[in-house]
């Protein structure tokens, strides 16, 4: 579970539940604290000396989502310099889950189980259940398959330095980078536009920001489009925009399903956004 009460919050062993600890000094505008909190929440990279102040600053700084997405995407994209298609896809999967962890995938599983229920009240109860059901297993399995196929599709055309004929092998790297930044921008979108389903991680994040907070998210996401390889700009744009579009679709659907946004929904947005974005980038590159 990545949502619920203070004892079931995200990675409480690493940073604790910021909503349950009184603030002793303002940190909402401290970018260093915000980035530390974002890395703690969005990755498994250890941050020495992490504190609740990092979490509180991060909750007020959705611009940190695409910044951390760029970090993960840049490392994961290097996998496509491998000479083997299958090795490249395997290294990509290892990289995204080694760096990003499985917390967000857990949110996707919880959402899958909840959607399989038949009424909003039962769905909210399912979100608090740590048992993996059929709906969660199906959501995880299908999303992982879609992600793997997207990675293989990238590798088929661009792996090993092929780079769509430019000799540099950068096209696949850039699509992966744009997809990861877009997935994280999708998380920021649902945080900034959503209302909480109940007290927990979702309410901690959604109550701290609003629609205007998306402006810096967009500004910090856009640089992944700069200096695009010849002919690749439309593919990069498609990969980048897919994450926020997936977030908007989920935002519309979770209101009747769950009554609002929860931590599980935020995590699911990342996993679904990334999987679809890879295919969006490949398809647009193929047809443009």
Buried (B, 14 or more C-beta within 10 A) or exposed (E): BBBBBBEBBBBEEEBBBBBEBEEEEEBBEBEEBBBBBBBBBBBBBEBEEBBBBBBBBBBBBBBBBBBBBBBBBBBBBBBBBBEEBEBBBBBBBEBBBBBBBBBBBBBBBBBBBBBBBEEBEEBBEBBBEEEBBEBBEBBBEBBBEBBBBBBBBBBBBBBBBBBBEBEEBBBBBBBBBBBBBBBBBBBBBBBBBBBBBBBBBBBBBBBBBEEEBBEBBBEBBBEBBEEBBEEBBBBBBBBBBBBBBBBBBBBEEBBEBBBBBBBBBBBBBBBBBBBBBBBBBBBBBEEE
